[in-house]
Amino acid sequence: MSIELSMNDNRKKLVDCMIKDLPAIRKQLKLSQTQLGERLGKKRQTISSIERHLMPLKWDTFLAIMMLVEQNHDIIKCKNLEMYESGVKQEMYVELYRGKKLAKL
């Protein structure tokens, strides 16, 4: 299996799980859809559509959500949190392997 294919499969799995977990994560962060949207640079309608499975969750939005989760790691209770964190690390290693520059956090 190529690196590209496995990367896409990994991202799809992570994004699909995040869509299911997003309402609970948002509530644990004590954020309304509007407030989460503001933090992510999205409209409330976009967050609502993602949570209702009407709009796909894009990878860059997934990463932005993960940044919020990491900043509030102590209050987030989510069975998939470890999978998200390891999945993002795996993606970063693949990007490094492919010679792409990553933004400094």
N, C-alpha and C positions, 0 to 999 in steps of 0.2 A: 504494500500500500504506500502511496506517495506521501510525502510530508504535507503537501497541500490538502490532500483528501482527509488525512487524519486531523489536520488543523480545523478544517471546516466541520467535521463530525464533532470534534471537541467543542467548538464554539456553539454549534447547534444544541448539543446536550446541555451546556451551561445556560444558554439563553432560554431554552424551553423550561428548565427548572426554575429559573429566576422569574419567569412570567407567573408561575404558580405561587411563588413565595413573595412576590412583590407587595401584595396588599398587607400581609402580616409584617413584613419588614418595615413598610411605611408606617404602620400603626405603632410598631415598637419604637420607631424614631419620633413618634408623636407629630407626624406631618400629615397635613391634608394633601389631596392630589394637587391642589394649587401650589402649596408650599414646596412639595417635592419637585413639581414642574419648574418652579422658579430656581431651585438649586441646581437643576439639571439643564436649565436653559430651554425647557419645553413648556408647552401649554398644558393646562389642566386636562383639556380634551384628549391630548396625546396620551397622558398618563392613564386616563380612564379607558381609552381604547386599547392600550396595552394590557391593562388588568382584565379587561373583558375579552381578551383574545381576538380583538378585531383588527389590531395593527401589530405588525412584528416589532419585537424589541431588537433594535440595532446594536451591533457590537460596541460602538462607541458609547451608547447610552448604558449598556450593561457595565462597561468599565467605570463610567461616572457613578453609577449606583454602588459599585464595589468600593470606590473611593469614600463615599458616604458611610458605607458599612465599616470600612477599616477605621475611619475616624471615630466611630461609635461602637467599636468592637465589644466593649464591655457590657452594652445593653442589648445587643442583638442575640436572640436565641433562635437558631435556625438549624435544622438537621443537615441541610446542604451546605452550610457555611464552609466547612473544611473542603468540600468538593470544589466550591467556587474558588477558594484561595489557591488550591493546588492546580486547578485548571488554568487560572490566570498565570501562575508561575510557569506552567508548561508552555503556554502560548508565548510568554516572554523569552524563554529559552530557545524556542523554535525561531523566533524573530532574530535573536542574537546569532543563532547558528546560520541563518540565511544572510547575515551581514547587515541587517537593517539597524538604523540608529533608533534608540528608544528615547522618549522624552524623559528628562530627569524629573523625579517626583519631589 
